[in-house]
């Protein structure tokens, strides 16, 4: 497994926080970044809000690994780039994160990270990829209706992601 999976997961959990059920958030009841709908789909049955509140890091870690890290080929991405793409995959879906890194690398943006995408990513400078990816992500978020409400927090998160990702290059 990629040496960055553990760090990426810990940083993600720190960003996502604990249980919230903000009526302004389309995700609804969420704990450690896991929405109730996503959790129900993952485990195959409905759950009560109390079950969402009872989620632990040990319970959600395999969820994040299989639904996000594996889908964006985190183990095959360069250090730092893996974390950026993973964080966006969690917030916006693996296909959207894949399309963003594909556009940054100037390959067909089909939303699936395959060998052509991996080759393009590995042929570019990781620091340049990280910065371009984070810049594009922020510009896209500014176009969303929720930016007025959540934009300051989203922008701050992207800057933390950028800084952490760049530290993985050392």
C-alpha positions in Angstrom: 0.0 0.0 0.0 1.2 3.5 -0.7 3.2 5.1 2.0 0.8 8.1 1.9 -2.5 6.3 2.6 -2.2 6.6 6.4 -1.3 10.3 6.3 -3.9 11.1 3.7 -6.6 9.3 5.7 -5.6 11.1 9.0 -5.6 14.5 7.3 -8.9 13.8 5.7 -10.5 12.8 9.0 -9.2 15.9 10.6 -10.7 18.0 7.8 -14.1 16.2 7.9 -14.6 16.4 11.7 -17.3 14.7 13.7 -21.1 14.4 13.4 -23.0 17.2 11.8 -26.5 17.6 10.4 -26.5 21.1 8.9 -29.8 21.8 7.0 -27.8 24.0 4.6 -25.6 21.0 3.6 -27.1 18.8 0.9 -25.2 15.8 2.4 -27.5 15.6 5.4 -26.4 13.6 8.5 -22.7 13.2 8.2 -20.0 11.8 10.5 -16.3 12.0 9.7 -17.3 13.1 6.2 -19.4 10.0 5.5 -23.0 10.9 4.5 -25.8 8.8 5.7 -26.8 7.9 2.1 -23.2 6.8 1.2 -22.9 4.8 4.4 -26.2 3.0 3.8 -25.1 2.2 0.3 -21.8 0.9 1.5 -23.2 -1.4 4.2 -26.3 -2.3 2.2 -29.1 -1.2 4.6 -30.7 1.8 6.2 -29.4 3.3 9.4 -30.7 5.6 12.0 -29.1 8.9 12.9 -27.8 7.3 16.1 -25.8 4.8 14.0 -24.3 7.6 12.1 -23.3 9.3 15.4 -21.7 6.0 16.5 -19.3 5.6 13.5 -15.6 5.2 14.4 -12.4 5.8 12.5 -12.0 2.0 12.3 -15.4 1.7 10.7 -14.9 4.4 8.1 -11.3 3.7 7.1 -12.2 0.8 4.8 -15.0 2.8 3.3 -12.6 5.6 2.4 -10.0 3.2 1.1 -12.3 1.3 -1.2 -14.7 4.0 -2.4 -12.2 6.8 -2.9 -8.4 5.9 -2.6 -8.7 2.8 -4.7 -10.9 4.4 -7.3 -8.5 7.3 -7.9 -5.6 4.8 -8.0 -4.0 6.5 -4.9 -1.3 3.8 -4.7 -0.2 4.6 -8.2 -0.1 8.4 -8.0 3.0 10.4 -7.1 3.4 11.6 -3.5 1.4 14.7 -2.8 -0.7 14.3 -6.0 -2.3 11.3 -4.3 -3.5 13.3 -1.4 -4.9 16.2 -3.5 -6.9 13.9 -5.7 -8.1 11.8 -2.8 -9.4 14.9 -0.9 -11.3 16.1 -3.9 -12.6 12.6 -4.6 -14.1 12.5 -1.1 -15.8 16.0 -1.5 -16.8 15.8 -5.2 -16.7 12.2 -6.2 -13.9 10.1 -7.7 -14.9 10.7 -11.3 -14.9 14.5 -10.8 -11.4 14.3 -9.1 -10.2 12.1 -12.0 -11.5 14.6 -14.6 -9.7 17.5 -12.8 -6.3 15.7 -12.7 -6.8 14.6 -16.3 -7.4 18.2 -17.5 -4.3 19.4 -15.6 -2.3 16.7 -17.4 -3.9 17.4 -20.7 -5.3 13.9 -21.3 -8.9 13.0 -22.2 -11.0 13.8 -19.2 -13.2 10.6 -19.0 -13.3 10.5 -15.2 -11.4 7.2 -15.0 -7.7 7.1 -14.0 -6.2 4.5 -16.3 -2.7 3.9 -17.6 -2.7 6.9 -20.0 -3.6 9.2 -17.2 -1.0 7.6 -14.8 1.7 8.0 -17.5 0.8 11.6 -18.0 0.7 12.3 -14.3 4.1 10.7 -13.8 5.6 12.7 -16.7 4.8 16.0 -15.1 6.4 17.8 -12.1 4.4 16.9 -9.0 4.7 20.3 -7.4 3.3 21.9 -10.6 0.5 19.3 -10.7 -0.4 20.0 -7.0 -0.6 23.7 -7.5 -2.5 23.5 -10.8 -4.9 21.0 -9.4 -5.6 23.0 -6.2 -6.0 26.2 -8.3 -8.5 24.6 -10.7 -10.4 23.0 -7.8 -10.8 26.4 -6.1 -11.9 28.2 -9.3 -14.5 25.5 -9.9 -15.8 25.7 -6.3 -16.3 29.4 -6.8 -18.9 28.6 -9.5 -21.0 26.5 -7.1 -24.1 27.9 -5.4 -22.9 26.8 -2.0 -19.7 28.9 -2.3 -21.5 31.9 -0.8 -22.3 29.9 2.4 -19.3 27.6 2.6 -16.7 29.2 0.4 -14.3 30.5 3.0 -14.1 27.1 4.6 -13.6 25.4 1.2 -10.9 27.8 0.2 -9.1 27.3 3.5 -9.3 23.6 3.2 -7.8 23.6 -0.3 -4.9 25.7 1.0 -4.3 23.2 3.8 -4.5 20.3 1.3 -2.0 22.1 -1.0 0.5 22.7 1.9 0.3 19.2 3.1 0.6 17.8 -0.4 3.7 19.8 -1.0 5.3 18.5 2.2 5.0 15.0 0.8 7.4 15.9 -1.9 10.3 16.4 0.5 
